[in-house]
Amino acid sequence: MCIQVITIIMACFSGFRSWWMGDLIKYYTLYTNCNGIDWRKHVFSDYTNMGIRILFRGVGFLGLPYEVCVFVIAAFIAMTLGLLIYRYSPSPYWSYLMFIAMGFYVFTFSGLKQTCAMGFVMLAMMGILDNKPRRFFIWTIIAGVFHAPAFIFLFAYPIAKKKIDIGYIAITIAVIGAVYLFRGQIVELLAEAYYEGEKFYTADGTIGGRALMMIFIMAFGLFMRPLRRDDVMYRQVFNLMVVAVIIQYFSMYDNVFSRLADYYYQFIVLFMPLIMEEGEHQALVQPERKYTIRYFAHNNYVLIGLMITLFALWYYNSYVGSSQTILQDFKFFWQIDPYSLYGQ
């Protein structure tokens, strides 16, 4: 019931927003082009990110306004998130706190293509957790049709399934070393593959604050819930967090790599609830693991949870403070008539 209520609130709050804000104005131009006389030229101009154009054309063909597209996308991401949390998260509180505090929800207000793609990636993640590789592959391909960088999630299935052993540690160290030594060449490759050959530069080559925070959270997770071979879902999510940190490292070149890392890092909505799951509850759900679980007193979880909540609120406030360009124009559709402003 809690998840259903939050899903409705998130869908309505985001879905009833006016499109007179941020990139939504540019998307409206695309929407009108996809439903004009020369719609075929715009919808099928190229195959990159064609999914959003097909969606726009489909909604326009039904005679529905652009606002319907905005609402459908908002409802889609809210429902896929709710389904993911309902099926796999031991704590909706931590899941929704992370989704909001880490800035994912604010981002959905403006980035329609990636919002659609991230929703489909959530469905692909369910394929990983349910051991359904075909389902994983289909949903990831659909995500890439909406936003080409989402194809990077195609590596997620074998990475998530990799068992934690000496080989895993050796491979991880080797990858980190290769990333550090060949970061320039890797950036050029990623730019060519995902960002149409755009050039990225770095001033000092230092690791960004977000990457350091991600590393700290992973270290905290290992302390609270050490990796065990039989702790399958936690191990799989942890593996994806490692990939997120590696991709985030490249944000020293440009912030677009933070958006690329988000295809993996959005699953902090599962990682945080898993590391904050009390030992007694883990043992109740998985009794075969009761002798390998690290236990803490309930009061310790309460204190740690309070500290994490305060940190999340601080981080969210910092993120929102840097997102004023997105939020300063936020209005509900009944508060403004964007059609009277468009083109002026």
Secondary structure, 3 states (H helix, E strand, C coil): CHHHHHHHHHHHHHHCECCCCCCHHHHHHHHHHHCCCCHHHHHCCCCCCHHHHHHHHHHHHCCCCHHHHHHHHHHHHHHHHHHHHHHHCCCHHHHHHHHHHCCHHHHCCCCHHHHHHHHHHHHHHHHHHCCCHHHHHHHHHHHHHHCHHHHHHHHHHHHHHCCCCHHHHHHHHHHHHHHHHCHHHHHHHHHHHHCCCCCCCCCCCCCCHHHHHHHHHHHHHHHHCCCCCCCHHHHHHHHHHHHHHHHHHHHHCCCHHHHHHHHHHCCHHHHHHHHCCCHHHHHHHCHHHCCCCCCCCHHHHHHHHHHHHHHHHHHHHHHHHCCHHHHCCCCEHHHCCHHHHCCC
